[in-house]
């Protein structure tokens, strides 16, 4: 949800329809509610409702369609234009939507995206902090997660990875078994991606950069704000390899762009191997609906051994995925 022109349809096109950012200018305004049934992880169906943001539609959502719009909601994603001149109006609609959500779907998670951050001229971290505090006040104690996003960088993938992670049943079990794979490969880290969107599903680490750990929950009387692409990130002296905090979303963005380039020349993307001077990375199919990336800093570990471990783990992860979807 969000005001007209805030970028809701563009981000959906980029993440779920595999369109490049350059093609979003051709998208028209959403009329009323546009429903999309997105197949995620094979058998998990995400029912996405893209709600048009024109005033007439917003008023209808809050009155005659209230029970329809806000009933049985798993996640509400409210998008704010970072450069809007009607913030007070946007906040008023947001509060009304939040009220409808808490009445009809009190267990739903709430994600707020401060979008089009690429257009911000002032220091982005400062501007984002101001918006974050403003949104926290407007939320009146409801637990929220805020991200600064843009379709032109990796920030959108970080936000949506965190969003879909809340919708995946039994995700903790996937994290646990990725740790087993990491131990078998002597890997620094193992990351599991959804095949179509290349959003991060699970990782072998529990760092604050993991999608599952990007939000630090607080009591119900206060808001929870995640670290954002545009918020300053503290150094991590506990990480001996100094891996970048934005590595997950940057990988998603780069691989997605590479897959799109392959499709333009009528080729298919299957796997990727990187042998760098200080690390080795293997990206390969794990299941019919996922890819796995194994990152190893030990120079004595052979790429062939990593790929063998991935092949040996496939059957177990197919079972885990079936159990996860089934629950």
Order of alpha helices (4+ residues) and beta strands (2+ residues): alpha-beta-beta-alpha-alpha-beta-alpha-beta-alpha-beta-alpha-alpha-beta-beta-alpha-beta-beta-beta-alpha
